[in-house]
Amino acid sequence: MFVISNLLQAVAAILDQVLRLYSLVVMVSVLISWIHADPFNPIVSFLRAVTEPVFNWVREHVPFTRAGMMDLSPLIVFIGIQLIQMVVVRSLIDLAIRLRY
């Protein structure tokens, strides 16, 4: 069972790092949207291509994402990332620890 335990720990660690990286990408995308960077810049294009599908999904499925002129979808994405890290990643680690013993 230790092999499955190690596999679950590895999956949890990779998922945690991917979520951290994506939250950094979301944060940079939000900051870039505040300064109105050149949309033809390859970095800006990449950030928008990676974040806009998720933001659009949140805008379509959560009714209160627009508050006046503010778009709250990045905040909801941050909350979703934190929720996944706190529930899914920690549950995988706990399961891996229980399978080891």
ZAVOSE-251024 format. One record per residue (C-alpha): x, y, z; residue in three letters; residue number from 1. Coordinates in nm, 3 decimals. Layout:
+---------+---------+---------+-----+-----+
:      px :      py :      pz : res :   n :
+---------+---------+---------+-----+-----+
:       X :       Y :       Z : ala : NUM :
...
+---------+---------+---------+-----+-----+
This chain:
+---------+---------+---------+-----+-----+
:      px :      py :      pz : res :   n :
+---------+---------+---------+-----+-----+
:   0.000 :   0.000 :   0.000 : met :   1 :
:   0.297 :   0.231 :   0.037 : phe :   2 :
:   0.320 :   0.263 :  -0.342 : val :   3 :
:  -0.036 :   0.394 :  -0.362 : ile :   4 :
:   0.036 :   0.620 :  -0.066 : ser :   5 :
:   0.342 :   0.765 :  -0.238 : asn :   6 :
:   0.146 :   0.808 :  -0.561 : leu :   7 :
:  -0.132 :   0.997 :  -0.381 : leu :   8 :
:   0.123 :   1.220 :  -0.210 : gln :   9 :
:   0.289 :   1.293 :  -0.543 : ala :  10 :
:  -0.045 :   1.377 :  -0.705 : val :  11 :
:  -0.132 :   1.605 :  -0.413 : ala :  12 :
:   0.204 :   1.782 :  -0.433 : ala :  13 :
:   0.179 :   1.832 :  -0.809 : ile :  14 :
:  -0.181 :   1.955 :  -0.785 : leu :  15 :
:  -0.083 :   2.196 :  -0.508 : asp :  16 :
:   0.203 :   2.340 :  -0.715 : gln :  17 :
:  -0.013 :   2.372 :  -1.028 : val :  18 :
:  -0.280 :   2.555 :  -0.828 : leu :  19 :
:  -0.020 :   2.789 :  -0.677 : arg :  20 :
:   0.122 :   2.864 :  -1.021 : leu :  21 :
:  -0.225 :   2.925 :  -1.164 : tyr :  22 :
:  -0.313 :   3.161 :  -0.880 : ser :  23 :
:   0.005 :   3.356 :  -0.957 : leu :  24 :
:  -0.097 :   3.368 :  -1.326 : val :  25 :
:  -0.443 :   3.496 :  -1.226 : val :  26 :
:  -0.287 :   3.762 :  -1.005 : met :  27 :
:  -0.056 :   3.883 :  -1.281 : val :  28 :
:  -0.346 :   3.882 :  -1.526 : ser :  29 :
:  -0.551 :   4.099 :  -1.290 : val :  30 :
:  -0.262 :   4.342 :  -1.245 : leu :  31 :
:  -0.211 :   4.362 :  -1.620 : ile :  32 :
:  -0.579 :   4.435 :  -1.671 : ser :  33 :
:  -0.545 :   4.735 :  -1.437 : trp :  34 :
:  -0.266 :   4.893 :  -1.639 : ile :  35 :
:  -0.415 :   4.818 :  -1.981 : his :  36 :
:  -0.106 :   4.653 :  -2.128 : ala :  37 :
:  -0.059 :   4.603 :  -2.501 : asp :  38 :
:  -0.289 :   4.313 :  -2.601 : pro :  39 :
:  -0.050 :   4.210 :  -2.880 : phe :  40 :
:   0.234 :   4.146 :  -2.637 : asn :  41 :
:   0.299 :   3.767 :  -2.630 : pro :  42 :
:   0.304 :   3.754 :  -2.249 : ile :  43 :
:  -0.026 :   3.941 :  -2.222 : val :  44 :
:  -0.176 :   3.718 :  -2.493 : ser :  45 :
:  -0.063 :   3.407 :  -2.306 : phe :  46 :
:  -0.203 :   3.530 :  -1.974 : leu :  47 :
:  -0.537 :   3.614 :  -2.131 : arg :  48 :
:  -0.552 :   3.281 :  -2.317 : ala :  49 :
:  -0.491 :   3.094 :  -1.992 : val :  50 :
:  -0.722 :   3.291 :  -1.764 : thr :  51 :
:  -1.010 :   3.419 :  -1.976 : glu :  52 :
:  -1.175 :   3.077 :  -2.033 : pro :  53 :
:  -1.195 :   3.025 :  -1.656 : val :  54 :
:  -1.313 :   3.381 :  -1.596 : phe :  55 :
:  -1.580 :   3.344 :  -1.866 : asn :  56 :
:  -1.700 :   3.017 :  -1.715 : trp :  57 :
:  -1.733 :   3.186 :  -1.375 : val :  58 :
:  -1.913 :   3.484 :  -1.530 : arg :  59 :
:  -2.164 :   3.251 :  -1.697 : glu :  60 :
:  -2.234 :   3.029 :  -1.395 : his :  61 :
:  -2.213 :   3.269 :  -1.099 : val :  62 :
:  -2.477 :   3.543 :  -1.107 : pro :  63 :
:  -2.307 :   3.814 :  -0.899 : phe :  64 :
:  -1.971 :   3.843 :  -1.075 : thr :  65 :
:  -2.035 :   4.199 :  -1.191 : arg :  66 :
:  -2.054 :   4.464 :  -0.919 : ala :  67 :
:  -2.096 :   4.792 :  -1.100 : gly :  68 :
:  -1.782 :   4.838 :  -1.309 : met :  69 :
:  -1.589 :   4.570 :  -1.119 : met :  70 :
:  -1.550 :   4.213 :  -1.237 : asp :  71 :
:  -1.537 :   3.979 :  -0.938 : leu :  72 :
:  -1.464 :   3.661 :  -1.136 : ser :  73 :
:  -1.088 :   3.662 :  -1.048 : pro :  74 :
:  -1.181 :   3.681 :  -0.680 : leu :  75 :
:  -1.414 :   3.383 :  -0.719 : ile :  76 :
:  -1.137 :   3.195 :  -0.902 : val :  77 :
:  -0.898 :   3.269 :  -0.612 : phe :  78 :
:  -1.156 :   3.141 :  -0.365 : ile :  79 :
:  -1.205 :   2.828 :  -0.577 : gly :  80 :
:  -0.831 :   2.765 :  -0.589 : ile :  81 :
:  -0.806 :   2.803 :  -0.211 : gln :  82 :
:  -1.102 :   2.570 :  -0.162 : leu :  83 :
:  -0.946 :   2.304 :  -0.384 : ile :  84 :
:  -0.616 :   2.336 :  -0.199 : gln :  85 :
:  -0.782 :   2.314 :   0.140 : met :  86 :
:  -1.022 :   2.030 :   0.062 : val :  87 :
:  -0.888 :   1.818 :  -0.224 : val :  88 :
:  -0.512 :   1.846 :  -0.171 : val :  89 :
:  -0.531 :   1.802 :   0.205 : arg :  90 :
:  -0.772 :   1.511 :   0.167 : ser :  91 :
:  -0.532 :   1.340 :  -0.073 : leu :  92 :
:  -0.246 :   1.388 :   0.173 : ile :  93 :
:  -0.455 :   1.257 :   0.464 : asp :  94 :
:  -0.561 :   0.955 :   0.260 : leu :  95 :
:  -0.201 :   0.888 :   0.164 : ala :  96 :
:  -0.094 :   0.903 :   0.529 : ile :  97 :
:  -0.372 :   0.665 :   0.634 : arg :  98 :
:  -0.283 :   0.418 :   0.359 : leu :  99 :
:   0.077 :   0.411 :   0.473 : arg : 100 :
:  -0.006 :   0.275 :   0.820 : tyr : 101 :
+---------+---------+---------+-----+-----+
